[in-house]
Amino acid sequence: MVFGRDGDLADPERWIREQEERTARLTAESSRAQAELAATQVDASSRDQSVSVTVNPSGVLLAVRFTPRSEGLTPVQLSARVMEAYRLACAEASRQMLQIMSGLVGEDSSAMAFLKSTMPPVEDEPEGGSR
């Protein structure tokens, strides 16, 4: 802000212009981030390629696909493959969402710290290993 010697706003019109420019910039950045998030979908497959899934940036499951490699798997094995692919897709979706949002709110902001705190931990290996 532009203050005079007495602490008064020295140039109110300049201050208003600066605020309008800042608001326009933030609106444009927000719209860009919103469009990027809306267009983001992540595909991932189980290690054995029997199952692939698609999720959105929030981790909402959009599609599950079974390849011929899934034939002969037991329901327990198939479930494990779906969850493996889902965890991988969610981890990547989280990374992409954080990257998009860091450009909007700043990497070191409290908003970014909050977003990171809501992300589930990424597991290298599903519980109980592969079946």
Secondary structure by P-SEA (a helix, b strand, c coil): cccccccccccaaaaaaaaaaaaaaaaaaaaaaaaaaaabbbbbbcccccccccccccccccccccccccccccaaaaaaaaaaaaaaaaaaaaaaaaaaaaaacccccaaaaaaaaaccccccccccccc
